[in-house]
Amino acid sequence: MKFNKIIEQKRRASKLGGGQAKIDMQHLKNKLTARERIDVLLDPDSFMEIDAFAEHRCTNFELDKISGDGVIIGYGTITGRLVCVFSQDFTVMGGSLGEAHASKIRKIQDMALKLKTPIIGISDSGGARIQEGVDALAGYGNIFQRNVDSSGVIPQISVVMGPCAGGAVYSPAIMDFIFMVDKTSYMYVTGPDVVQAVTHEKISHEELGGAKLHSTKSAVCDARFKNDIDCLQQIRRLMDFLPSSNSSSPVMRETKDPGDRIEISLETLVPENPNKPYDMKQLIEKIVDEGDFFEIKPEYAKNIIICFARFEGRTVGIIANQPMHLAGCLDINASIKAARFVRFCDAFNIPILSLVDVPGFLPGTNQEHNGVIRNGAKLLYAYAEATVPKITIILRKSYGGAYIVMGSKHLGADINYAWPNSEIAVMGAKGAISVLYRNKSEKEIEDALSLYEEKFSSPIAAASRGYIDDIIRPYNTRDKVCKALAILENKKIQPEWRKHDNLPI
């Protein structure tokens, strides 16, 4: 009885974390506690906690001992599917990481890898626990190693819901997706005080590493949300698109949306004027199941869209040029954004659909000097390397090197379609004729323009060589994609053996 009482006291202490006063402070900052976050994230009553009694062994600086040591770990379900979770508790020593804290995170990482189940990490921490010195740094290193071991094997989701500084930022950076909360999430290698001391630059937490900065400029964050609850609910939605591991069966969901649904509005979605923009997101909405898709990095490199969606219940990764921004050109940022997404889809057996309307790579000294060649090659490499089903549809224009890069037949795409009015060429007709007929009369140029459009720009030329498998009506797009996915369901390619590739990082 005596030990039962002690156990219950410790369990209550662990659940209370740093105490009611600190819990109240967390709420005053518009933040949920570590346990409240787990409750919102997981299915009701599904969470099973482990290591609730863990404590640090540090004897330096009279460091308080609190059961759980500032992080909650365990497993539960999201829409009935098993996931592993860790959630740092800012009410306990500022969520700082020491030896025991790190050991708990490693333990749940190991469990996730053994069970082949996704892991979701919720960060809210002041960083390394200074009192534990190098043991804290060793703890981070061990976590990083497990992040790398798990990469491409199980989905790893990082949810930053408070400060995440110094070495702590590299675990989220290695994971597959990072999500943040406006005004309460911060990520930086060195904080504002250190920046000011070293560079004399005065800057706020928000300006240095806030959710908006990382969503729009640095590309560290994949999406930001207005509060903890909204963020966690969206994580649940994302998880519904993802498989449990690289060896799991494809994710399927029931749908009442027929695969052969005709969408007449697509016939007029693309303007007749080739220079007039349209919103690619409208097209995606019209062809996917129930118009539902989950966009990644929506505020960064807006000239390309990457998202998860479904066709007849199958999860598909979509990469689409966005004519509303930079005319849909590929540039450095868009190439990197899309390349990482293609590699994620390939790692987890998610088919790839490319919706192409690309006039080329963005020209300019800024692009060339900052490595558009090397970075554009990342997207080319990712497409060529991917062995999952690859379907490409050219909607309006596909010129030059960008035609090759965007899921062309030449990079191993399985089924390539084009809409009737699409153009596939080295460059646009006007640009080509201005080069070929530089010193000719206006009449000769006008005649040559018509001939070029007929002979080179039409998808018929590409189709006659087998580079396009069929020229399809826009209203049939969904039906064609669904049928292609069904045909390619059992596609298998065994790549040549190698220790690893050498992606042009």
C-alpha positions in Angstrom: 0.0 0.0 0.0 2.8 2.3 0.9 4.4 1.9 -2.6 1.1 2.3 -4.3 0.7 5.7 -2.6 4.1 6.8 -3.7 3.5 5.7 -7.2 0.2 7.6 -7.4 1.9 10.7 -6.0 4.6 10.6 -8.6 2.1 10.0 -11.3 0.1 13.0 -10.3 3.2 15.1 -10.1 4.2 14.0 -13.5 0.8 14.9 -15.0 1.0 18.4 -13.3 4.4 19.1 -14.8 5.9 22.3 -13.5 2.8 23.1 -11.5 -0.5 25.0 -11.9 1.1 28.4 -11.9 3.3 27.6 -14.9 0.4 25.9 -16.6 -1.6 29.1 -16.2 1.4 31.1 -17.7 1.3 28.7 -20.7 -2.4 29.4 -21.2 -1.8 33.2 -20.9 0.6 32.9 -23.9 -2.2 31.3 -25.9 -0.4 27.9 -25.8 -1.7 24.5 -24.8 0.2 22.4 -22.4 2.2 19.4 -23.6 -0.6 17.0 -22.5 -3.4 19.1 -23.9 -1.6 19.0 -27.3 -1.5 15.3 -27.2 -5.2 15.1 -26.3 -6.1 17.3 -29.3 -3.8 15.4 -31.7 -4.8 11.9 -30.9 -8.1 10.0 -31.0 -9.9 10.3 -27.6 -8.6 7.9 -24.9 -6.0 6.3 -27.2 -2.8 7.7 -25.7 -0.6 5.3 -23.8 2.2 7.1 -22.0 5.5 5.5 -21.2 8.4 6.6 -19.0 6.2 9.0 -16.9 8.5 8.4 -13.9 11.8 9.2 -15.7 14.1 11.6 -13.8 17.5 13.2 -14.5 20.6 12.1 -12.7 22.3 15.5 -12.6 23.7 16.7 -9.2 25.0 20.0 -10.5 23.5 23.4 -9.4 20.8 21.8 -7.2 18.6 21.0 -10.2 15.0 20.1 -9.3 13.8 16.6 -10.1 10.3 16.4 -11.7 8.9 13.0 -12.8 8.8 12.9 -16.7 11.8 15.3 -17.0 10.1 17.8 -19.2 8.9 15.5 -22.1 5.9 13.3 -22.5 6.3 10.2 -24.8 4.0 7.4 -25.8 1.8 6.1 -28.6 -1.9 6.4 -29.7 -4.0 6.6 -32.8 -5.1 9.2 -35.4 -8.3 8.1 -37.1 -7.6 4.6 -35.9 -4.0 4.4 -37.1 -1.1 4.0 -34.7 1.4 6.8 -34.3 4.2 7.5 -31.8 4.4 10.9 -30.1 6.7 13.1 -28.0 5.7 16.4 -26.6 8.1 18.7 -24.7 6.7 20.4 -21.6 7.7 24.0 -21.3 6.4 24.1 -17.7 9.2 21.8 -16.6 12.5 23.6 -16.7 11.5 25.4 -19.8 11.2 22.1 -21.7 15.1 22.0 -21.7 16.8 18.9 -22.9 19.1 16.8 -20.7 20.2 13.2 -20.6 17.0 11.6 -19.4 14.8 13.9 -21.5 16.8 12.9 -24.6 16.7 9.2 -23.7 13.0 9.3 -23.6 12.8 10.9 -27.1 15.3 8.3 -28.4 13.2 5.5 -26.8 10.0 6.6 -28.7 12.0 7.1 -31.9 13.3 3.5 -31.6 9.8 2.2 -30.9 8.4 4.0 -34.0 11.1 2.5 -36.2 10.5 -1.0 -34.8 6.7 -0.7 -35.2 7.0 1.0 -38.6 4.7 3.8 -37.6 4.9 7.6 -38.0 6.4 9.7 -35.3 5.2 13.2 -34.4 7.4 15.4 -32.3 6.0 18.5 -30.6 8.8 21.0 -29.7 8.5 23.7 -27.0 11.9 24.0 -25.4 14.5 26.5 -24.2 17.1 24.2 -25.7 20.0 22.3 -24.1 19.9 22.1 -20.3 23.0 24.0 -19.3 23.3 22.2 -15.9 23.9 18.9 -17.7 26.6 20.2 -20.1 27.9 17.8 -22.7 25.3 15.1 -21.7 22.7 17.4 -23.2 24.7 17.9 -26.4 25.2 14.1 -26.7 21.4 13.7 -26.2 20.8 15.9 -29.2 23.3 14.1 -31.3 21.7 10.7 -30.6 18.3 12.1 -31.5 19.7 13.4 -34.8 21.1 10.0 -35.6 17.7 8.3 -35.1 16.1 11.0 -37.3 18.5 10.0 -40.1 18.0 6.3 -39.6 14.2 6.8 -39.8 14.3 9.1 -42.9 12.5 7.5 -45.8 11.4 4.6 -43.6 8.6 6.2 -41.5 7.0 9.7 -41.8 8.5 12.1 -39.3 6.4 15.2 -38.5 7.8 18.1 -36.4 5.3 20.5 -34.8 7.1 23.6 -33.4 4.8 25.2 -30.8 7.2 27.3 -28.8 10.9 28.2 -28.8 13.2 25.9 -30.7 16.8 27.2 -30.7 20.4 26.2 -31.1 21.1 22.5 -31.8 17.4 21.7 -31.2 16.5 23.1 -34.6 18.3 20.3 -36.5 16.0 17.5 -35.4 13.0 19.2 -37.0 15.1 20.1 -40.0 15.9 16.4 -40.7 12.3 15.4 -40.4 9.9 15.3 -43.3 7.6 18.2 -42.4 7.7 21.1 -40.0 4.6 23.0 -38.9 4.6 26.2 -36.8 2.1 28.4 -35.0 1.9 32.2 -35.6 3.2 34.4 -32.8 4.2 31.6 -30.4 6.7 29.5 -32.5 10.3 30.5 -33.0 13.2 28.6 -34.6 16.8 29.9 -34.9 20.3 28.7 -34.4 21.3 31.8 -32.4 18.7 34.0 -30.6 18.2 37.8 -30.8 20.5 38.6 -27.9 23.4 36.7 -29.4 22.8 38.2 -32.8 22.8 41.7 -31.3 26.0 41.0 -29.3 27.9 39.6 -32.4 26.5 41.7 -35.3 25.0 44.7 -33.4 21.8 44.0 -35.2 18.7 44.5 -33.1 15.9 42.1 -34.1 12.9 40.5 -32.4 12.2 36.8 -32.0 9.4 37.0 -34.6 11.6 38.7 -37.2 14.5 36.4 -36.6 12.7 33.1 -36.6 8.9 33.4 -36.4 6.4 31.2 -38.3 5.8 33.8 -41.0 9.5 34.2 -41.7 10.1 30.5 -42.0 6.9 30.0 -44.1 7.5 32.8 -46.6 11.3 33.3 -46.8 13.5 30.6 -45.4 11.3 27.6 -46.4 12.1 25.9 -43.1 8.4 25.7 -42.3 5.9 23.7 -44.4 2.8 25.5 -43.1 1.8 27.9 -40.3 -1.4 28.1 -38.4 -3.2 30.6 -36.2 -3.2 28.6 -33.0 -2.2 25.2 -31.4 -5.7 23.6 -31.9 -5.9 24.6 -35.6 -2.3 23.3 -36.2 -2.9 19.9 -34.5 -6.2 19.4 -36.3 -4.4 20.0 -39.6 -1.7 17.5 -38.7 -4.5 14.9 -38.2 -5.7 15.8 -41.7 -2.3 15.4 -43.2 -1.7 12.1 -41.5 -4.8 10.8 -43.3 -2.9 11.1 -46.6 0.3 9.4 -45.5 1.2 5.7 -45.2 2.5 4.4 -41.9 5.9 3.4 -43.4 7.8 2.8 -46.7 6.6 -0.8 -46.5 2.9 -0.1 -45.8 0.1 -0.6 -48.3 -1.0 2.5 -50.2 -3.4 4.7 -48.3 -7.0 4.3 -49.4 -10.1 6.1 -48.4 -13.7 5.5 -49.4 -15.1 8.1 -51.7 -18.4 8.7 -53.4 -16.8 10.9 -56.1 -16.8 8.8 -59.3 -13.5 8.3 -61.1 -15.1 8.9 -64.5 -16.7 12.2 -63.5 -16.8 14.7 -66.3 -15.7 18.3 -65.5 -17.0 20.5 -68.4 -15.7 23.7 -66.7 -12.1 22.6 -67.5 -12.8 23.3 -71.2 -12.7 27.1 -70.4 -10.5 27.3 -67.4 -7.3 28.0 -69.4 -7.6 31.4 -71.3 -7.1 31.5 -75.0 -4.5 34.2 -74.6 -1.4 32.2 -73.8 0.0 35.1 -71.7 -3.1 35.4 -69.5 -2.8 33.7 -66.1 -5.3 31.4 -64.4 -5.3 29.7 -61.0 -3.9 26.2 -61.0 -5.5 25.5 -57.6 -8.9 25.7 -59.3 -7.9 22.9 -61.7 -6.6 20.7 -58.8 -9.8 21.3 -56.9 -11.9 20.2 -59.9 -10.1 16.9 -60.6 -9.3 15.5 -57.1 -11.7 13.6 -54.8 -14.3 15.9 -53.3 -12.1 18.9 -54.2 -9.9 18.2 -51.2 -6.1 18.6 -51.1 -3.5 19.4 -48.5 -0.9 21.9 -49.8 2.7 22.0 -48.5 4.6 25.3 -48.4 1.7 27.3 -49.7 3.4 30.7 -49.0 6.9 29.9 -50.4 7.9 29.7 -54.1 4.3 30.2 -55.1 5.1 29.6 -58.8 4.9 25.9 -58.0 2.3 24.0 -56.1 2.9 20.8 -54.1 0.1 19.0 -52.4 -1.4 15.7 -51.4 -4.8 14.7 -52.8 -6.8 11.6 -53.7 -8.1 9.9 -56.8 -10.7 7.2 -56.2 -9.4 7.1 -52.6 -5.7 6.7 -53.6 -3.3 9.2 -52.1 -1.3 11.1 -54.9 1.4 13.7 -54.7 0.7 16.6 -57.1 3.4 19.0 -58.5 1.9 21.8 -60.6 3.2 25.0 -62.1 1.2 28.1 -61.0 0.7 30.6 -63.8 -0.5 33.2 -61.2 3.1 33.7 -60.0 6.1 34.3 -62.3 4.0 32.9 -65.1 4.7 29.4 -63.6 8.4 29.6 -64.4 10.8 27.3 -62.6 13.4 29.0 -60.5 15.8 28.1 -57.7 13.2 28.1 -54.9 10.5 26.2 -56.8 13.0 23.6 -57.9 14.2 22.9 -54.4 10.6 22.9 -53.0 9.4 20.4 -55.6 12.4 18.2 -55.6 12.1 17.4 -51.9 8.4 16.7 -52.3 9.1 14.3 -55.2 11.6 12.5 -53.1 9.2 12.2 -50.2 6.5 10.7 -52.4 9.0 8.3 -54.0 10.2 7.1 -50.6 6.7 6.4 -49.4 5.3 4.8 -52.5 3.0 7.7 -53.3 2.2 8.2 -57.1 3.2 11.5 -58.6 0.9 13.6 -60.9 2.6 16.6 -62.6 0.3 19.3 -64.0 2.5 21.3 -66.4 2.2 24.8 -67.7 5.8 26.1 -67.7 7.3 28.7 -70.0 10.9 27.7 -68.9 13.4 28.6 -66.2 13.3 32.1 -64.8 16.1 34.1 -66.6 18.3 36.6 -64.9 21.7 37.2 -63.3 20.3 36.6 -59.8 19.2 33.1 -60.7 22.4 32.2 -62.6 24.7 33.6 -59.9 22.8 31.8 -57.1 23.0 28.4 -58.8 19.9 27.8 -60.8 21.8 25.1 -62.8 22.7 23.2 -59.6 19.3 23.7 -58.0 17.3 23.0 -61.1 19.2 19.8 -61.4 17.8 18.7 -58.0 14.3 18.6 -59.5 15.5 16.8 -62.6 17.3 14.3 -60.5 14.4 13.7 -58.2 12.0 13.0 -61.1 14.5 10.7 -62.9 15.3 8.8 -59.7 11.6 8.3 -58.6 10.3 4.8 -59.3 6.7 5.3 -58.2 3.9 5.7 -60.8 4.5 9.0 -62.6 1.7 10.7 -64.7 2.2 14.0 -66.4 -0.3 16.2 -68.1 0.7 19.2 -70.2 -2.0 21.8 -70.0 -0.9 24.8 -72.0 2.8 25.3 -72.6 6.0 23.4 -71.9 9.1 24.9 -73.2 12.8 24.1 -73.2 14.7 22.5 -70.4 11.6 23.0 -68.1 9.7 20.6 -70.4 12.3 17.9 -69.7 12.5 18.6 -66.0 8.7 18.6 -65.3 8.0 14.9 -65.4 8.7 14.3 -69.1 8.7 10.9 -70.7 12.5 11.2 -71.0 12.8 11.1 -67.2 10.8 8.0 -66.8 7.3 9.2 -66.6 4.9 6.3 -67.2 1.9 8.0 -68.9 2.1 11.5 -70.5 -1.0 13.3 -71.7 -1.4 16.8 -73.3 -4.5 19.0 -73.7 -5.3 19.8 -77.4 -4.2 23.4 -77.4 -0.9 22.8 -75.5 2.5 23.8 -76.9 5.6 21.7 -76.5 8.7 23.2 -78.0 12.2 24.6 -77.4 10.6 28.0 -76.9 7.5 29.9 -77.8 6.7 30.5 -81.5 7.5 34.2 -81.4 10.8 33.7 -79.7 11.8 31.0 -82.1 10.9 32.9 -85.2 12.6 36.0 -84.0 15.8 33.9 -83.9 15.3 32.0 -87.1 14.0 34.9 -89.2 16.0 37.7 -87.7 16.4 39.7 -91.0 13.2 38.7 -92.8 10.2 40.8 -93.8 7.1 41.1 -91.7 5.2 38.9 -94.2 7.8 36.1 -94.1 7.8 36.3 -90.3 4.0 36.1 -90.1 3.9 33.0 -92.5 6.7 31.4 -90.6 5.0 31.9 -87.3 1.9 30.0 -88.4 4.0 27.2 -89.8 6.0 27.0 -86.6 3.0 26.8 -84.4 1.5 24.1 -86.6 4.6 22.0 -87.0 6.5 22.4 -83.7 4.2 23.8 -81.0 1.3 21.5 -81.4 1.2 18.4 -79.1 0.8 16.3 -82.3 4.5 16.6 -83.0 5.4 15.2 -79.6 2.7 12.6 -79.8 3.9 11.4 -83.2 7.3 10.5 -81.6 5.7 8.8 -78.6 6.7 11.5 -76.1 3.0 12.1 -75.4 0.8 9.0 -75.0 -2.5 10.7 -75.9 -4.0 14.1 -76.5 -7.0 14.3 -74.2 -10.0 16.6 -73.7 -9.7 18.8 -70.6 -13.1 17.6 -69.3 -11.8 14.0 -69.3 -8.7 14.7 -67.1 -10.0 13.1 -63.9 -11.1 10.0 -65.7 -7.7 9.6 -67.5 -5.8 10.1 -64.2 -7.9 7.6 -62.3 -7.5 5.0 -65.1 -3.8 5.6 -65.3 -3.4 5.1 -61.5 -5.3 1.8 -61.7 -3.1 0.6 -64.5 0.1 1.5 -62.7 -0.9 0.2 -59.3 1.5 -2.8 -59.5 4.4 -1.0 -61.2 7.8 -2.2 -59.9 11.3 -1.1 -60.8 14.4 -2.5 -59.2 17.1 0.3 -59.3 20.8 -0.6 -59.8 22.5 -1.3 -56.5 24.5 1.5 -54.9 25.4 2.6 -51.4 23.5 5.9 -52.0 23.1 8.4 -54.7 24.9 11.7 -55.0 22.1 14.2 -55.4 23.4 17.7 -56.4 22.8 19.2 -53.0 
